[in-house]
Amino acid sequence: MSSLVSKLLSNNLVEARNELEEKIKSLVMEKLNQVRLRIAAELGDEFGVDLVTEANVMRMGRTKLVKVRIRKGKIQRRKRLSAVKGYTIRGGKLTRMSPLERRHRKMSARRSKFKRRAKLRQSLRKRRISLRKRTALGL
């Protein structure tokens, strides 16, 4: 920020403008990532898989391979999902979902969204209580 001020004082307005634009771009990208992570945590995926980063998803034609759980840099669980809307994988092949199944999935995703949100609030409340007790004990 001090370089921006020094450029403004020395009348290098073009360079100052470029630096300001870069700073604004970086701030906007950071905020977008934070919002995206928050939305992903609240809603989750339609299939119950949190797709937080694109690095976890590898698209392979009409299917995508999702690295669901990564611990200590190792992939513990992979999941193959359909990349085509309205289709699912059964027996290693893409099959069209029936309207009944699509409706059931949509309703269960909605129900699970509320349950996940409630459980998150519950765990956050318990964490707050335990942190308050620790501060009261002087830990």
N, C-alpha and C positions, 0 to 999 in steps of 0.2 A: 504494500500500500504506500510505503514511503517513496518507492520509485515512481509511482503514479503522481504523487504530489510534486516530486522533483521535476518530472516531465512537464507538468502543468506550469510550474514556475519558470521553466526555461523555454516556454512557448513551443514545445514539441507536441502540438495538439493531436497530430495524426497518430503518433506512437502512443500517446496517453489514451486516445479513443480505442485503439486496438487492444491495449492492455485491459481497459475497462470492459470491453466486450468479452474478452477471454474469461475474465473474472466472473462476469454475469453468467456466461455459458456454463462454467464449472459449478457455480452455485445452483443454477436451475437443474442441471443433471443430477447433482447430489440430492436436491429436494425431491426430484422425480423418483429416484431410486428408493428414498425413504418412504414415499407414498406407496410405491409399488410393493415394497416389502410388507408394509402395514396391511395393504389390501390382500396380499397373498396369505398373510397370517390369519386374517379375519375370515376370509371366504374359503380359502383352499381351492383345490381343483374340484371339478364336477365329480371326479372319480375318487375323491378322498386323498389325492396325492398333492402335496404342496410343491408346486413348480416355482421355486423362488428365483433361480437363475437359469439362463439359457445353457450354461455349462453342464447342467444336469440332464439336458434333453438332447438326444441325438436323433435327428430325423432320418429315416431309412425308407424312402419312397412313401408308401401308403401307411406305414407304421412308424412309431417312434419308440425309442428305447430310453427309459427314464431311470436314472440312477437315484433311487428313492432314498436310500440311507447310506451316507458316507461318514465313516468314523475313522479318525486318525489317518485320513488320506486313502483308506481302503474302501472299496465298494462292497457293502454287506448285502445289499438287495437291489436287484434290477427288476424292472417291470416293463413289459411290452404293451403299448397302448395303440389304439387306432388313431391315425392322423386325419382320418376322414370322418366328418360329422355324421352321426346317425349309424355308424358301423362300430362293431366291437370284435374282439378277437376270441374265437372259440376253436379249440383244437388246432391252434397255430394258423388259422385262416380267418380272413375278414368276413364277417357275416352281418347282414343288415339287421338292426334291432327292430323289434316289433313296436308299434305305437304304444302298446301297453307297457313294455319294458322301459321305453323312453320316459313315459309319464311317471312310472315308479321311481326311476333314477332321479328325475327332476324333483319329485316330492321328497325323496330321502335325502338328497343333497341339501334341500332347503331345511329340513328337520335337523340334519347333522350340523349345519351352519350355526343354528341357534344353540345346539348342545355344546359345540366347540367354544362358542363365545362365552357361554355360562361357565364352563369349566375353566377357561382362561381367567375370567374374572375371579372365580373362587380361589385359584392358585395364587393370583396376584394379591388378593386380600390376605391370604394366609402368610404370604411372604412379607407383606407390610407389617402384620402383627408380630412375626418373629423378629423382624429387624427392629421394631419398636422395643421389644423385650430386651434385645441385645444391647441397644443403646442405653436402656434404663439400667442394665447391669454394668455398663461401662466397658463393654467389649467392642 
